[in-house]
Amino acid sequence: MIRTSYFSVNAKHPDAVSISLYSPDWFHGDEYTALAPQKEMFRMWKDHSKLGNDWYKDQFYKTTLINLDVHKVARDMEGKVMLCYEKSGDFCHRHLVAEWLREAGYEVEEIKYIKKIKPYKRKKPKRDPLANDPLYDDAPPGGWESAADGGEFGGSSY
C-alpha cells in the first residue's frame, strides 16, 4: 500500500519520502522530486491567487504527471509514505498524486499520524526511601536484620 502524509507529523517515519520540490532542512529521508510540481508553475499559482485550485490541478497534470509512468511510480512508492508540506485537509499536489494513482487502480491511504516510537530508555532503579537518611545511618554492621537474628547487637534478652 502507498500512504501519504505531511512533514510535520510523519517526517521521521522510516518509510517517509519527500515528493516536494524542496524538503525541509531537517528532513533526512528519501526524495522523489519527479512528483514535485514544476517550480515556475507553482510560483505562478502562489503569486496569482485568482488562478485557483482547478488551474493548479490542470497544470500539475500537464506539466508533471503526464511525463510519468503511473505503474513505475506505484512500484517505487509501494510501502512508502509520500510527504509534502500541506495538512491532510488542505489542497496540495500530494492529493493529486494520490488521486492519479487511485485512478490507475492502486490503493493509497492518507495517514494522519504514526505514533512516535520512543527510543528504549533504561528504567531508573527505584530509590530506597531510607537510603542516605541521617535517621537511619546508625544501623549496626550487617544491617538491622542481622541484629534481629541475634547478631552482634542482637537477639532479645527479654
Buried (B, 14 or more C-beta within 10 A) or exposed (E): EBBBBBBEBBBBBEBBBBBBBEBEEEBEBBBBEEBBBBEEBBEBBEEEEEBEEEBBBEBBEEBBBEEBEBEEBBEBBEEBBBBBBBEBEEEBBBBBBBBBBEEEEBEBEBBEEBEEEEEEEEEEEEEEEEEEEEEEEEEBEEEEEBBEEEBEEBEEEE
